[in-house]
Amino acid sequence: MQSLKSFSIKARIKSFSYAFQGIKTFFQTQHNSWIHMLVAICVIILGSRFNLSLNEWCWIVFSIGMVFITEMLNTALEFLTDLVSPEFHPLAKKTKDVAAGAVLFSAIVAVVIGLFVFIPKF
């Protein structure tokens, strides 16, 4: 078991650099990240044009965040699966399929939330 290290500002800053590197890797390696970003920008522009309420913005931001988080977790699981199972394995496939399904499910929920928010505006 690793012993606990004392708090260090330098270590905290370094941990942020790892997180930003992860975000950079995500956008550099995942084509879907750009699709999600384009859709998010379009939704934000549409929301601005319709003067969404604070409550509506909360739902929109939550939805956008949920899709990005699931896509990033899916990417992490894919990287890890490829590491531990470079050759095809049925369980590796199931792992990737379930993670991709989580992204699809979150995107569907985000679309439904978007419809609840935007349909009354039309």
Contacts in CASP RR format, 6 or more apart in sequence:
PFRMAT RR
TARGET T0000
AUTHOR 0000-0000-0000
METHOD contacts of the structure
MODEL  1
MQSLKSFSIKARIKSFSYAFQGIKTFFQTQHNSWIHMLVAICVIILGSRF
NLSLNEWCWIVFSIGMVFITEMLNTALEFLTDLVSPEFHPLAKKTKDVAA
GAVLFSAIVAVVIGLFVFIPKF
5 11 0 8 1.000
23 72 0 8 1.000
26 33 0 8 1.000
26 71 0 8 1.000
26 72 0 8 1.000
26 75 0 8 1.000
27 33 0 8 1.000
27 34 0 8 1.000
27 37 0 8 1.000
29 75 0 8 1.000
30 71 0 8 1.000
30 75 0 8 1.000
32 71 0 8 1.000
32 103 0 8 1.000
33 68 0 8 1.000
33 71 0 8 1.000
36 64 0 8 1.000
36 67 0 8 1.000
36 68 0 8 1.000
36 71 0 8 1.000
40 64 0 8 1.000
40 67 0 8 1.000
40 68 0 8 1.000
43 60 0 8 1.000
43 64 0 8 1.000
43 114 0 8 1.000
44 60 0 8 1.000
44 64 0 8 1.000
46 118 0 8 1.000
47 56 0 8 1.000
47 57 0 8 1.000
47 60 0 8 1.000
47 118 0 8 1.000
50 118 0 8 1.000
50 121 0 8 1.000
52 60 0 8 1.000
52 117 0 8 1.000
56 117 0 8 1.000
59 113 0 8 1.000
59 114 0 8 1.000
59 116 0 8 1.000
59 117 0 8 1.000
60 113 0 8 1.000
60 114 0 8 1.000
60 117 0 8 1.000
62 113 0 8 1.000
63 109 0 8 1.000
63 110 0 8 1.000
63 113 0 8 1.000
63 114 0 8 1.000
64 110 0 8 1.000
66 106 0 8 1.000
66 109 0 8 1.000
66 110 0 8 1.000
67 103 0 8 1.000
67 106 0 8 1.000
67 107 0 8 1.000
67 110 0 8 1.000
69 106 0 8 1.000
70 102 0 8 1.000
70 103 0 8 1.000
70 105 0 8 1.000
70 106 0 8 1.000
71 103 0 8 1.000
73 99 0 8 1.000
73 102 0 8 1.000
74 99 0 8 1.000
74 100 0 8 1.000
74 102 0 8 1.000
74 103 0 8 1.000
77 95 0 8 1.000
77 96 0 8 1.000
77 99 0 8 1.000
78 96 0 8 1.000
78 99 0 8 1.000
81 92 0 8 1.000
81 95 0 8 1.000
81 96 0 8 1.000
84 92 0 8 1.000
85 91 0 8 1.000
85 92 0 8 1.000
END
